[in-house]
């Protein structure tokens, strides 16, 4: 497939990748291009800016979660040659697992998908050193993927001085620059950027930023680089993993929490559940008083339940509905924020304690420090959701802890091999802090749907 594509990457975190990517997406959309976007790595929030701020389809790709062929299949799935794909990098271009391995890095994803790279360089406080920085990155780029550069936080005057030097000495396309404009800066919090819905008139702000961007940057050069991307094909056997399987009986319903508090989920996780026959129905633990009609399983993903603890606690009808569903044996998968919500009590960073859903008799509390961070592989001690001895991949990132983290699974750090116990697991229950990526082991999604199907049949035979 000849899919035009480009990756927006940077030498380090904090260079302005997300802001610049959003400007480019908006500019391409305004130009009439059929644009789609991807985020490298496990980040949930950046794709929300692509989707909610600009209205562009977006999902994650991660070469730690999936092997190279599966990653290509996920990338090309549902794509057409009429589209242009913009991939947003993560951290520094070459920063992979443990900060030392290529796997999981932006560069690895660009190499796997044969995607040309535009570097975003935060030029604040830099002079001629920019040439040395770029020269170093170009020499380390063995695949010659870096095709262009654009500068963030650079003045017009210095851009006009440095641009010809870069073009003459490094033979690199210089796309343009974006001067420092604090009104277009996206603030951060401990789990990453603040959410798009927390920014007033986010759509208008991104539109204005994009209009400023195209005044000092060449959209034509970006398109030219994207068009340099070669054809990309994947082994047809991987396409079958993503195709929906035939389902002859009525589909089981998996109720998925989705609102201000629960908004962290991978698009491919939901697609994987649908592939194996599930019908997805969204609900809000904040606003709804009951679970979706006829639901047969619950999926409670991550998010920021601590910011909405009062609202979640006040909705006792929903807490009781979830507690009853759990007591009745309904299959439940809960990750991080969803796990926190299932506790008896949650104490926020101000020290206020709120009653939660009371599915597990434990307390969840703010620690003031990063408790767990990074990629993990997870293996069950008793096989309920995975084949014996096999692992699913995911990651952790949380400042909250629990008096009962669970010890039914083992988490293994991929670089150091460090192990620790995690997850509360039973026949129909997988709840804990780790976020899972189902395409890393599709069997997990298949079993979850089978458990929902079994619960549906048993509920019909023995109605409660």
N, C-alpha and C positions, 0 to 999 in steps of 0.2 A: 504494500500500500504506500502511495506517495502522499503522506500526510505532512503538510507544512507545520513546523514546530520549532520552538526556541525555549531554552531554559534561562531564567533570570537567577543568577547566583551571585555570590559575594565572597570576598576574602575572609569575612568574619561575621558573627552575629551582630545585630545592631546597626547594620549598614543601610537599612531602609528598603530591604527586598520586598516586604509586603506592600508598603506604600507605593513603591515604583511599579510592582506587578499589577496592583489595582489600577493605577493610572494607565498602564499599557492595555489592560483588558478593556477598560472603559473606552479608551481611544479607538481600539480595534472594533469594538461593538458599535460605536458612533459612526465609524467608517462603513458599517454595513457588513463586516466580516462575521462569519459563523464561528465564533470563538468558544473554545472550551479550555478548562484549566485543570491543573494537577498540583498537588503539594507533595514535595519529597519529604518522606519521613512520617512520623506518627502524629504530627500536630493536627489538632482538631479545629483550632480557631481560625487560622489563615483561610481555609476553604470557606468558612462562613462569610468572610469579607468578600470573597469572590462571588458567592451565591447570593447573599442577602444585600450586600452593598451595590452589586453591579448586575445581578441576575444572570450570572454565567454558571453553567454546570461545572462542578468541581468535585474532585475526590483525591484520595491519597494513593501514592505509590511508594513502595519501600523495599529495597533489595535485601534487607535483613529478613523481613517478614516472608518474602517469597523469592524463589530462585529466579534466575535470569529469564528462563522461558515463560514461567508463570507471570512474571512482571510484564513482559512484552504482551502477553495475551490480555492481561488486565488493562494495559495501556490502549491497545487497539480495539478492545471490545466496544462495539456500537459506534465506532468512529467511521467517518466518511472522508473522501479526498477533497470535499468542498470546505472542510473545516480547517481552522488553524488552532493548534494546541500551544498553550503557554504553561510551562512547568516552573513553579517557584521552588527554588532550592531551600536547603536547610543549613543552618550554621555556616561555617566556612566551606568553600567548594570541595576541599579534599578531606573534610572531617567526617570520618566514619565511626565504626564501633570502637568504643574506648578512646576515641580521638586519635587512633593510630592505624586502624584498618580501613581499607577502601570500601569494604562492604557497608552498606547503609548510608554512604555519602552521596551528596548531590552529583559528584563526578561519576560515581559508579552508575547511578541511574541514567545520566546523560550518555555514558558509554554503552550501556545495555540498549538504550532506545535510539542510539545514534543521533542525538539531539545537539545542535549547535548551541553554544553558550554565550550569553552576554553578561559580562561582569559589572556589577554595581559597586562602585568604590566610593566609600565615604571619604571625601577629600578634605574635610574640615581639619585645619592645622597641618596640611601637607603641601609640599612644594615639589621640587624635582624628584623627590623620593618616590613619587607616583610611578616614574619610569622604572625604577629598580623593582618596585612591587610588581608591576605588570610584567616586567621581564622575567622575574622569578616564576610567576604563575605560568607564563607561556612556556618556559623551559621545562616545567614539571608536567605540562600537558602533553603526554606522549601520543595521545590520539588526535591532537590538533583540533580540539573541539571549541576552544575559545575563539570566537569570531569577532567580538566587538566589546566595547566598554562604554559605560555612561557614568557620569559623576553625580553624586548626591552631595548637597551642601558645598557647592562651589560657586564662586562669583563669575559673572560674565567676563570680567576683565582677565582673570587668570585662565579661564577656559580658552580664551582666544590666544593666550601665550603658549599653553601646554599642548593644545590640540595638534598643531603642526609637528611638534617634536615627537609625539607619540606616533603619528602617521609616518613620519620619515624614518624613525629609528626602529620602531617595532612592527610596522606594516599592519597595524590593527585599525579596524574601523572604529571611529569615535562617533558614537550616536548623538551625544549632546550632554547637557548638564541640567541639574535642578537646583536652584539656589535655596538656601536655608529659609524655610517658611514654617514657623512653629504651628500655624493654624492647621497644617496638613499632617502633623505628627500624630501617630497613633500611640497612645499611652499603654504601658504594660502593668501587669500585676504578677503575683507570685507564680501563677500557672501559665503565664504567657501574656499575650495582648488582652486588653479589655474586649468585651464582646461588642459586635456591631450594633446591637440594639441598645447599648449604653451610650452611643454617640448620637446626639441630636442631629436629625436630618442627614444621616450618613450618606444617603444616595446623592443629595445635593452637594455635600462636601467633596465626595469623590469625583463628581462631575466637574466641579470647579477646579479641583486639583489636576484632573486630566486635561482640562482646557489650558491650564498653565504649563503642563508638561509638554504638550505638542508645540508650544511656542519656542522651546529651547532644545527640542529633541526631534530627530528624524524618524517618523513612523515608517517612512519608505525604506530606510536602512534596516529597521527591525524586520520588516516584511521580507526584504532581500535576504537577510540571514536565515529567516525561517524557511524560505524557499530553497536554501542550499541543502536542507536535510535530505538524505538519500532515502530510497525506498526501504521499508521495514516490514519484514514478514516474520511470522512465528510458526512454530510447528503446529499443524492442524489438530494434533491430539490434545493440545491444551485448550482449544476452543470448547471441547466437550465438557470440560470441567465447569465452564461458565454458562452452558446452555441449560434451560429449565428442563427438568425431567418430567415425563408424562405422569399425570396424577389422575387416577380414575375416580377416587372418592372425593367427597366434599373436603376442601382444604381446612386444616386446623388454623385457628386464629392465634397469632402471637401479638399480644398487646405490648406496644413499645412506648415507654415514657418519653415525651417530647414537649418541653416547654422552657421557660427561662432557667429553671434549675437543672434540667436534664437535656443536654443538647450535644453531648459528645458521643458521636457514633460514626462508624465508617460506612460509607455508601455501599462498599462491596460486602460488608457483613450482612446488610439487609438484603442485598441482591442474592447472596448465598442462601439465606433462609428461604427466599422466594423460589430459588432454583430447586430446592428440595421439597417444595410444595406448600409452604406456609403462606397464609394471607396476613399481611401486616396491617394492624390498626393502631393509630397513635392515640395517646391519651395524655392528660395533664394531671400529675399528682398535686399541682397547686390549685387548679381551677375546677376540675371535674369532681363530682361527688361519688361516682362509681366507676368501675372498670368497664371497658367496652363490652357490649352485649355479646355473649357467646364466646368469650375469649377462653383459650385453652392453655396458655402459657404467658409468662411475663418476662420482659426484657427491660431491665433498668440500667441504663448506661451512665456514663459519668457526666460531670458538669460542675455547677457551683451550688449544691444544695445548702451549703453554709451561708450563702448570701440571702437565701430565701427560707431559712430555718423557721422563722416565725409563721410564715404563710403555710409551709408544709405541715407544721405542727398543729396549726389552727384548723386544718382540713381533716378533722377526725373521721369523717365519713370515708374518705379515701384511705386513710391509715388503717381503719378497721376492715375495709374491703380487701386490702392487700394482706393483712394479717389472716383473715379468714381463708383467702385463696391459698396462702402458704400452709395453713393448718390442714386444709383439705387435700394437700399433696399436689397442687398445681405446679408444673415445672417452672422454675425461676432461675434466670441467669442475671446476676447483678454485679456491676463493675464499679469500683471506686465510689463515685457519688451515689450510685444506686445502692451500693453496700452500706454506705453511711446512713442512708435513709431507712434502711431496714433495722437499724439499731433501736434499742429501747430509748436511748437518750443521746442528744448531740449537744456538746458545749462549744460555742463559737469563740472566736479570738477575743471578744470582749468579756468572756467568762459567763455569758448567759446560757443556761441549759434549757433545752426544749425536748419535749416528748416527741418521738418519731413513730415509726410503724410497728415497733415491738415484735418483729419477726424473730430477731435474735436477742437474747437477754444479755446485752453488753452496752458499754458506753463508748461513744466516739468523741474525740476531743482534739482541739488545736494544740500543736506542739511548739509553734514558733520557729520551726526548722524544717528542712526538707528531709522527710523520713526515708523515702525510697525514690530513686530516680534511675531511669534508663531501661534498656531492653532486657527482657528475660525470656527463657524457655520454661514451660511449665509441664510437669509430669505428675500424673495422679498416683497416689499410693494404693488406691483401689480403683479399678477401671469402671467408671460410670459413663463418661462422655467421650473417652478416647480409647483406642486399642491399647492393650497392656504394654507398658514400657515406651510408648510413643509420646511425643511432645507437641504442644501448640505454642506459638510465639506471641508475645505481647510486650507491653511496657508498663512501668509504674512511674507516677509523678504525683506525690501528695505530701501535704504539710500536716494532715490530720492522721491520727493513729486510733487504734481500737484496743479495748481490753480483751478482745477475742478476734484475732486476725485469722484464726483457723490454722489447722495443721494437717489437712487432708491431701495437700499437694506439695510438691517441692519445686521451688523456683531456682533456676540455674542461670547465673550471669554468663553471657556468651564469651567474654574475653578472659575473665579471671577464673571462671569455673566455680565461684563462690555459690554456696547453696543455703537456702533457708526455707522454712515451712510457711505455707500460706493457704488461703482459701478454705471456706467451710463448704463441704461437699457431701451430698447424699445422693440417693437414686435419682431424685428430681430436682436437685438444688446445686448450683455452682455460684457462690457469692464470695467476693473478696475484693481487695484493692486492685489487682491487675486488670488492665485493659487488654482484651484479646483481639487478634486479627484472624478471623475465620479462614480466609483463603490460605493462611499458612498451614492449616490442617483442616480441609473441608469436612472431614468426618465429624468434627465437633458440631457443625451446623446441621448436618444430616441427622445426627442422633438427637439433637435438641428438638428438631421438627418431629421426629418419630415419637419422642416422649409426649409432645403436644398432641399428636394424633392418638396415641394410646390413652391419654387423659380424656380426650374428647369422647372416645368410644366408651370408656368406663363410666363417664358422666351420663351418657345416654342410657346405659344399662342400669346404673344405680344413681338416679338423680338425687341431688342433695336437697 
